[in-house]
Amino acid sequence: MLGELTASIAHEVNQPLTGIVTTGQVGLRLLNGPEPDLAEMRELTKSVVDDALRAADIIVRVRAMATRQAPEQTLLSLDEVIREALTFLRHKVQSHGLTVTHHTSHATPKVLADRTQIQQVIVNLTVNAIQAMAHAERPQRTLVIRTTLSDPHTLCCTFEDSGPGIKPEHLDHLLDSFFTTKDAGMGLGLPICRSIIEAHGGCVRADNESAYGGARFSFTLPAKPH
């Protein structure tokens, strides 16, 4: 259990730390240019601060889980949390030449959830799609994120990509701890997503039914009426 906890901390904190490095590298390239764009540098600096705060937040949440403290659940707009997560990842998306579309709906109700944990689910699923499409031999790399109301009491968030899809023999094991299809993978991203969503009363699913030819991941959360 200690090994799994340690690995999960390493996996989750790696995301914002990678973001800090990537943003810092972009900033250095701008500073080395003939006329640095100060407005862009302000945005990059803000991104570094946001990622650092997110890493600190993750540590606090993991420590809270280790000591069995209840998550800090508040009423959230899932679409707002998605927008925040995509802001963290915008440079990674741009560097891989991806088109990410986020379909929102003003009619969707809020959810009672821990913002940092749900944000980590969205980041993990988005990064998984980015990595999958990076190896796909397709000119168009597309990720579409959509929130819909499955029924009056259930909010569903779907991620559809144009990557190579999931091998049939892997479908039943994707959410298992330490199962990975990546050479340098830890096999913890999806199990962490599953643990977080199930702790919030929802579920995670994966299949190859993406409208764009790749994989489709989705998770549900109990909806709170307006």
C-alpha positions, 0 to 999 in steps of 0.5 A: 500500500505504501508503494502504491501511495508513493507511486501515485504521488510521483505520478500525480505531481509529475503532471504540473512539474512537467507543465512548469518545465515546458512553460519555462522552456517556452519562456526562455525561448521568448526571452532569447528572441530579439523582442520578447513579448511581455504579455506572453511572458506574463501569461507564461509566468502565471502558468508556472505559478498556477502549476506550482500551486496545483502541485502543492494542492495535490500533495495536500490532497494525497496527504489528506487521503493518507490520513483518511480526511474527507475530501473538500467537496464544493458545488462545481461547474464541471465545464469550468474545471475542464477549462482550467485543466485545458489552460494548464495543458495548452502548451502541451496541446500546441506543441503536439499540433492537436485540436482540442474542442470543448463542447459546453452546455449552459443547462448542465447542473453542478456537481458536488466534488473536490476541485483538485481531484476532478481536475486531475482526472481531466488532466490525466485523461487529456494527457493520455489522449495526447500521448496516444495521438502522438503515435498515430499516423494521422494528419489530423489529431483531434480531441473532443471533450463534451459534457452531457446530462445522461439523465436528470441525476447524472452528468457525463463527461466524454473524451473522444480522440482520433488516436489508434484506439485501445487494443481489444485485449487491453480493454478489460485491464486499463483500469487495473493498478500498474497495468500500462501499455507505455514503455515508461508508464507506471500504470497508475493514471487511469486507476487513480481516475477510477478511484477518484470518480468512484469516491464521488459516486460515479464510474469510468468507462473506456471503449473504441467508439470515438466518432473520430476513429480512436478511443473514447473515455467517459466518467459520470458524476451525480448531478445536483439540481439547480 
